[in-house]
């Protein structure tokens, strides 16, 4: 494992030299290391590049790591990972990704993850993305997440992209049965000429199902972001989607939250707010001795925290 790989793993998956529990480390399209545990089995897919991760029913408090690294230009990685979570399990899944290029060739990773949550199960899904390297090659990450939640299942998604990714197309779809819940907290930073697109599509099929989707983003430099979200309420359910964005420099953000109520007892709300950093916030921090750039950076990091 070279130093670039170690640095990426440290950033996206809190790697400190080893993972405790189940893990699969993917580097440049191949498995670099893997370990299953008594209750979490990781196997190679038979019909496509990727993994089948099976988590036993009633598994509590365990973490499975499936980070992916692209460490050189010219790599176009595509992976399909399926997660089957047994009834009443309560686990964390860490699936960070980093792409690195020091030359003129692009580095790209496309990760397609499918989640099948059994009755009463709970999953905290953590996904952090980063692009690194000084080459002119573009760093591209395009994650796809498809989730299917059975009765009473809860999926919490904590997704972060904070630097260096030139283009990203982030797609999430979910279908929820009775009493199932999905909570999404997305944080996104673009700069320079970077482009990011986020697309959520959630179908609330079951009675008392619910969705709470919040995206916070900052567009700096000449970067551009597009945000789309659709919540479809087919039963007595609750749904909330929110996009909060800050513009800095010539950044652009387009937000399109949408609601579709197909049941009279569907309670759905959407919010969107886009603006620049408030002058009084900058002034307050500058009175404490910070430069304007330092004050702006502190406000941005606090907003994305």
N, C-alpha and C positions, 0 to 999 in steps of 0.2 A: 504494500500500500504506500504510494508516494505522498509527498507533502501536500500537493494540491488536493488529493482525495481526502486526506486527514482534515485539512482546513474546511473543505466543503461539508464534510460530515459533522464537524464541530459546530458549524454555523446552522445547518438545517436540521440536525437531529441531536444536538448536545452530546456528541461523541467525545469521550474522554480517554480513548484507548481501548475501550471494550464496551459492548452492550450487555446488559444484564437481562436475561430472558430470551424470548424468541426473536430472531432477526434474519434478514436477508439483505446483504449489501450488493447493490448492482453498480458496476463500473463499466462505462462504455459498451453497454449492451449485453454484458455477461455477468453471471454470478461470481462475486469475488469471495464471499463467505456466507455461510448459512448455519442456523441452529434452530431446531424445534425444541419444545418443552413438553412436559407431560400432558398439558391441556391445550397447547397451541401447536398445530402441525402446519409446516410450510412445505409445499410440494411444487414441482415444476408443472406448468400447464402442458397438456398433451397436444393441444390444437392451435396454439399461438404462443409467441414469446411472452413469458410472464409467470405468475404464481397463482396457486390456489391456497389460501390461508383458511384453515378450519379451526374455529375456537369452540371448545366444548361447552355444553350447557353448564350453568352455575359457576363458570370461571370468574373469579373475583380478584380485582386489583393487579392484574398482570398487564404488561406492555409488550407489544410486538412492533419492531422497527423494520421498515422496508424502504430505506432511503435509496435514491438513485443519483449517480454522479456521471457527468460527461466532462472529462478532463482535458480534451483536446479538440481542436477544430477538425471538421470533416466527419464528425460522428453524428448520425441521425438515428437516435434511439427511439424505439417504439415498444411499449410494454403494456400488457393487459393483466391486471391483478384482480382476482375475485376474493372477497372476504365473506365467509359464512360464519355468522355469530349465533351461537346456540342460545336457547331460552334462558332468560334470567342472568346471562353473563353481564359483567360490568368491567370493561377493559378500555385501554388506551391504545390507539394505533397511530404511529408516527411515520409519515411518508414524505419527508422533505426531499427536495431536489435542487441540485446546483449544476450549472453549465459553465464551462471555462474554455476560453480560446485565447491563445497568444499569437495567432497568425491571421491570415486573411480568410480562412475557411470558417464557415458557420458551425456552431455547436448547437444541437437541438435535442430536446427530449419531449416526447409525447407520452403521457401516462394516463391510461384509461383504467379507472378503479370502479368496481361494482361492489356494493355492500348489500348483503341480505341479512337483515336483523330479525332474529327470532322473537317470539312473544316475550315481552317484559325485559328485553335486553337493553343495555346502555353502552354506547360507544362515544368516547372522546377522540375525535379525529384531528390530528395536528399536522398541518402541511405548511412548510416554509420554503420559499423559492428565492434563489439568488443567482445572479450572473457575475462572473469574475473574469479577469484576464485583460491584457492590454492590446490584444490584437484587434484588427479591423473586422474580423469575422463576427457576424451577428450572433447574439445569445438568445435562443428562442425556447420558451417553455409553454406547452399547451396541455393543461390538465383537464381531464374529463372525469366527473364523478356522477355515478348513477346509484341511487339508494332506494331500497325497497324495505319499508318498515312494517312489520306485522303488529298485531294488537299490543298496545302499551309500550312499544319500543321507543327509545329516545336516542337520537343522533345529534351530537354537538360538534360542529365544525369550527375549528380555529385556524384560519388560513391567513398567511402573511407573505407579501412580496415587497421587499424594501429597497432593493438596489440592483442595478446592472442588467436587467432583463430587457432586451431591445423590443421584442414583441411577445405578447402572450394572449391567448384566447382561452378563457376560463369558463367551462360549461359545467353546470350542476343541474341534475334533474332528480326529483324525489317523488315517490308515491307513498302515501301514508294511510294505514288502516286505522281502525277504531282506537282512540286514546293514544295514538302515536304522536310524537313531537319531534320537530327538527329545529335546531337553533344554530344560526350561522353568524359568525363574527369575522368579517373580512377586513384586512388592512392592506392598503396598496399605495406604493409610492413610485411615481415615474419622473424621469428627468431627461434633459437633452432632447433627443428626437424619438424617445421611446413611445410605444403604443401598447395599450392594454384594453382588452374587452372582457367584460364579465357578463355572464348570462345565466340567470337562475330560472328554473321552471319547476314549480312545486304543485302537485295535485293532492288536495286534501279529500280523500275518498271516504274516510271513516268518520263516524259520529265522534265528536269531542277530539278530533285530531287538531293539530296546531302547528303553525310555522312562525318563527321570529327571525327575520333576515335583516342584518345590519351591515352595511358596507361603509367604511371610512377610508377616504383616499385623498392624496395630495398630488396634484399635477404641477411639476416645476418645469423650467426651461421652455422648450417648444413641444413638450410631450402632449399626448392626447389620450383620453380615456373615454370609453363608452360603457354605460351601465344599463342593463336590461334585467327586469325581474317580472315574473308572472306568477301569481298565486291563484289557483283555481279551486274554489270551494264547492264541493259537490254534496256536502252534508252539513249538519249543524257543527260548525268548526270555527276556529279563530286564526286569523292570519295577519301578519304585520311585516311590511318591507320598508326599509329606510336607506337612503343614500345621502351621506354627508360628505362634502368635498371642499377642499381648499385649493384655490388657484394661486400660483406664484409665478412671476415672470409672464411668459406667453402661453402658459398651460391652458388646455381646453378639456372640459368635461361635459359629456352629454348623458343625461340621466332619463331613463324611461321606465318608471315603475308602473305596473299594470295589475289590475284586479279583475277577476271574473267570478261573479257570484252566481251559482247555479242551484242554490237552495236558499229559501227565505230565512233560514236560521244561520246562514254563513255570515260571520262578522269579520270584515276585512278592512285593513287600514294601510295606506301608503303615505310616505313622506319623502321629500327630497329638499336638500338645502345646499347651495353652492355659493361660495363667496371667497373673498380674500382675507388675509390675516388682519385682524382689527388693529388700527393704529395705536389704540390705548394699550393693547397687550404689548406691542413692541416698545412703546415708551416706558412702560412700567419696568420691563426687564433691562432696558438700557440705563435706567436710573440706578440699577444694581451693578453697573459696570460692564455689562455685556456689549459687544459690538452689535450692529444691526444684523449682520449675518448670523452671529451666535444666538441672538434672541430669536430670529426666525427659525433656526434649526431646533431650538429648545421647544418652541411652540408646536412645530410640526411633529416632533417626536412624542410630545405629550398628547397630541391629538390622535396619533396612531397607536398609542400604547394600549 
